């Protein structure tokens, strides 16, 4: 597959994932204080069910395209400390692996029935911080040099 197609797939999947995380962290938190607790639980449950159905496919596309793109830059990744691009890409990959770990933990906790309230909010906030850093690193890789 061409680099351009991989890049577009990666960007579209990243938009879907980051947008979902933004919605859950920023928008839902603003709605929470305006709805009864029981209604909010039902909304969160419905969003969680939909996310469980859609996000694995989004993440599969995001990570598969990302791995393919990283393969194109394997020389920079072989010696990440020799260039700003390689170092920033390595940091981006490390953060994305952490996000994947967060997602896997969420799926595991959800199946066991222990992903609720505080744990869920902390997990979402952590993923939100991670994806913000990933987006900044993605831009910085091509514009920051030392």
Order of alpha helices (4+ residues) and beta strands (2+ residues): alpha-alpha-alpha-alpha-alpha-alpha
